C-alpha cells in the first residue's frame, strides 16, 4: 500500500469571483482523499481585496471578508493560517484557482506581471521549491507561481490552457507556457511543478475534474 502523503491545499477565499473556485477546491480535496493521502487546508489571515455578489456578478461596495475565514467554509472549519506552516510540514502543495488567487494571494488581476505575492504564501512556495517538493497549480494559479519562480531566479514550464493574454504575461515573467487542453496536465520535471487549465477552459465540471485528478495523482506520485 502506498504511503500516505500530507498535501497542503492553499485556498484564497470562497467563490470563483473573489476567492477560491469551489469546484476546483473540492475536486482537489476529493482526489487527495481518494489517493489515501491527507489534505491540509491553508489560507492567509488577511482581508479580501474585494467582495463580489455571486448572484449578480457585481462588486459589493463596503462589504469586507477575511480570506482565512471564508476559506474555512470550504475546509469545513479545519484550516491553518499559512504563516504557521513550513515546507517541512508538507510533502507537496496544491493551489486551486479562482480569482481570489490573483486578487487576494497576489495582485496579478490588477498589476499583471508586475504583481506582488502575499508574503507568507510566497515564503511557503519558495521553501517548497528549495526543498524540491512538488507544487500543483490549477486554473489561474500558474500566474502566482510564475511570479514566485521569477523572484527566485527559477525558470519553469506551466499552462493556463490557451488564453493568449495570460500566457503572454507568464512568458514575460520568464515562464515557458505550453498550450494544453482542459483534460490534460503539463509537468515541469526539473522544478516538480504540475499545472492544468481547469476552469480556464472547462465548460463542464467533469472536464475540470479530469485534469485535476491527473494533477493530484502526479503531484502525489512525485512527493
Phi, psi and omega per residue, in radians:
X1 nan 2.391 -3.117
X2 -1.132 2.559 3.113
X3 -1.257 2.358 3.103
X4 -1.175 2.389 3.127
X5 -1.945 2.686 3.095
X6 -1.795 2.030 -3.013
X7 -2.022 2.025 3.050
X8 -1.282 2.393 3.080
X9 -2.136 1.902 -3.060
X10 -1.551 2.028 -3.119
X11 -1.784 2.777 -3.045
X12 -2.238 0.425 -3.078
X13 2.171 -2.690 -3.069
X14 -2.524 1.717 3.133
X15 2.289 2.336 -2.964
X16 -1.016 -0.601 -2.994
X17 -1.417 -0.387 -3.115
X18 -2.484 0.165 -3.107
X19 -2.696 -2.660 3.109
X20 -1.295 2.481 3.065
X21 -1.232 2.086 -2.962
X22 -1.179 -0.760 3.120
X23 -1.033 -0.840 -3.127
X24 -1.071 -0.695 -3.123
X25 -1.152 -0.804 -3.102
X26 -1.206 -0.708 3.084
X27 -1.045 -0.724 3.111
X28 -1.072 -0.838 -3.140
X29 -1.097 -0.702 3.126
X30 -1.140 -0.765 -3.133
X31 -1.112 -0.682 3.098
X32 -1.095 -0.787 -3.139
X33 -1.123 -0.762 -3.139
X34 -1.119 -0.457 3.112
X35 -1.413 -0.018 3.126
X36 1.414 0.301 3.136
X37 -1.912 3.038 -3.057
X38 -1.969 2.218 3.060
X39 -1.586 2.374 3.034
X40 -2.084 1.898 -3.113
X41 -1.362 2.437 -3.083
X42 -2.363 2.639 3.009
X43 -2.857 2.662 3.083
X44 -1.381 2.561 3.116
X45 -1.536 1.375 -3.087
X46 -2.444 2.811 3.020
X47 -1.253 2.566 3.008
X48 -1.163 2.674 3.093
X49 -1.171 -0.416 3.122
X50 -3.083 2.979 3.137
X51 -2.180 2.341 3.139
X52 -2.020 2.347 3.012
X53 -1.322 1.934 -3.053
X54 -1.289 -0.223 3.069
X55 -1.364 -0.713 -3.101
X56 -1.738 -0.351 -3.069
X57 1.373 0.149 -3.089
X58 -1.830 2.678 3.084
X59 -1.089 2.624 3.098
X60 -1.923 1.523 -3.054
X61 -1.016 2.380 3.083
X62 1.471 -0.225 3.134
X63 -1.468 2.404 -3.133
X64 -2.173 2.437 3.068
X65 -2.432 2.717 -3.103
X66 -1.822 2.349 -3.070
X67 -1.087 -0.770 3.140
X68 -1.145 -0.763 -3.133
X69 -1.127 -0.774 3.139
X70 -1.187 -0.691 3.113
X71 -1.101 -0.527 3.121
X72 -1.082 -0.386 3.063
X73 -1.092 -0.767 3.138
X74 -1.230 -0.666 -3.074
X75 -1.430 0.055 -3.094
X76 0.982 0.595 3.069
X77 1.523 -0.204 -3.096
X78 -1.675 1.592 -3.030
X79 -2.629 2.674 -3.141
X80 -2.066 2.594 2.972
X81 -1.197 2.249 -3.063
X82 -1.020 -0.464 -3.141
X83 -1.131 -0.340 -3.105
X84 -1.646 0.087 -3.072
X85 -2.068 2.391 3.097
X86 -2.054 2.816 3.120
X87 -1.001 -0.556 3.129
X88 -1.093 -0.365 -3.128
X89 -1.453 -0.216 -2.992
X90 -2.181 2.693 2.984
X91 -1.649 -0.422 3.137
X92 -2.874 2.954 3.090
X93 -2.466 2.528 3.140
X94 -2.289 2.397 3.088
X95 -2.015 1.877 2.960
X96 -1.131 2.869 -3.125
X97 -1.567 -2.634 -2.992
X98 1.859 2.656 -3.087
X99 -1.127 -0.295 3.068
X100 -1.050 -0.523 3.111
X101 -1.068 -0.727 -3.059
X102 -1.753 0.052 3.038
X103 -1.978 -0.684 -3.042
X104 -1.812 -0.794 -3.118
X105 -1.414 -0.360 2.976
X106 -2.747 3.082 -3.131
X107 -2.007 0.624 3.106
X108 -1.019 -0.587 -3.122
X109 -1.052 -0.469 -3.115
X110 -1.793 -0.742 -2.964
X111 -1.889 -0.038 3.127
X112 0.988 -2.375 -3.073
X113 -1.149 -0.175 3.098
X114 -1.646 0.300 -3.045
X115 -1.223 2.888 3.015
X116 -2.078 2.474 -3.141
X117 -1.710 2.458 3.094
X118 -0.903 2.237 -2.938
X119 -0.953 -0.756 -3.089
X120 -1.271 -0.588 3.058
X121 -1.162 -0.764 3.105
X122 -1.074 -0.736 -3.138
X123 -1.065 -0.783 -3.138
X124 -1.112 -0.757 -3.127
X125 -1.174 -0.654 3.064
X126 -1.078 -0.736 3.114
X127 -1.089 -0.715 3.136
X128 -1.118 -0.750 3.102
X129 -1.069 -0.796 -3.114
X130 -1.114 -0.639 -3.137
X131 -1.441 -0.051 -3.109
X132 0.991 0.779 3.065
X133 -1.799 2.516 -3.009
X134 -1.127 2.563 3.106
X135 -2.279 2.225 3.059
X136 -1.890 2.316 3.139
X137 -2.235 2.213 -2.983
X138 -2.004 2.475 3.017
X139 1.100 -2.035 -3.112
X140 -1.531 -0.114 -3.090
X141 -1.024 -0.464 3.047
X142 -0.992 -0.435 3.115
X143 -1.111 -0.761 3.092
X144 -1.151 -0.781 -3.115
X145 -1.107 -0.596 3.117
X146 -1.076 -0.722 3.140
X147 -1.165 -0.733 3.107
X148 -1.091 -0.767 3.118
X149 -1.071 -0.769 3.135
X150 -1.039 -0.759 -3.084
X151 -1.249 -0.350 3.093
X152 -1.693 0.037 3.137
X153 1.336 0.288 -3.098
X154 -1.639 2.506 2.932
X155 -1.648 2.696 -3.117
X156 -2.736 2.793 3.091
X157 -2.087 2.209 -3.111
X158 -2.579 3.016 3.076
X159 -2.332 2.546 2.881
X160 -2.120 0.454 -3.133
X161 1.598 -2.053 -3.133
X162 -2.341 0.400 -3.139
X163 -1.301 1.963 -3.000
X164 -1.183 -0.661 -3.098
X165 -1.170 -0.793 3.136
X166 -1.184 -0.716 3.118
X167 -1.054 -0.715 3.132
X168 -1.122 -0.687 3.116
X169 -1.125 -0.708 3.092
X170 -1.098 -0.735 -3.123
X171 -1.148 -0.560 3.078
X172 -1.210 -0.318 3.064
X173 -1.628 0.169 3.073
X174 1.574 0.199 -3.134
X175 -1.579 2.446 2.958
X176 -1.508 1.969 -3.133
X177 -1.603 2.338 3.117
X178 -2.034 2.148 3.066
X179 -1.180 2.310 -3.101
X180 -2.532 2.596 3.079
X181 -1.314 2.871 -3.047
X182 -1.063 -0.528 -3.069
X183 -1.544 0.091 -3.042
X184 -2.033 3.037 3.097
X185 -2.279 2.770 3.004
X186 -2.079 2.262 -3.069
X187 -1.970 2.129 2.967
X188 -1.696 1.706 -3.055
X189 -1.125 -0.662 -3.071
X190 -1.140 -0.728 -3.118
X191 -1.694 -0.118 -3.081
X192 1.011 0.796 3.083
X193 -1.966 2.224 -3.133
X194 -2.085 2.340 -3.112
X195 -2.322 2.706 3.084
X196 -2.616 2.536 -3.039
X197 -1.227 -0.577 -3.099
X198 0.803 -2.206 -3.032
X199 -1.345 0.114 2.874
X200 -1.149 -0.455 -3.119
X201 -2.256 -0.451 -2.964
X202 -1.068 2.383 3.023
X203 -1.859 -0.219 3.121
X204 -2.429 2.627 -3.124
X205 -1.083 -0.561 -3.137
X206 -1.156 -0.569 3.092
X207 -1.151 -0.799 3.103
X208 -1.068 -0.712 -3.086
X209 -1.105 -0.651 -3.116
X210 -1.056 -0.838 3.134
X211 -1.191 -0.707 -3.123
X212 -1.158 -0.705 3.095
X213 -1.038 -0.730 3.107
X214 -1.125 -0.724 -3.138
X215 -1.089 -0.843 -3.126
X216 -1.080 -0.772 3.124
X217 -1.032 -0.758 -3.104
X218 -1.199 -0.780 3.128
X219 -1.041 -0.807 -3.137
X220 -1.140 -0.665 3.121
X221 -1.137 -0.482 3.132
X222 -1.492 -0.262 -3.033
X223 -1.336 nan nan
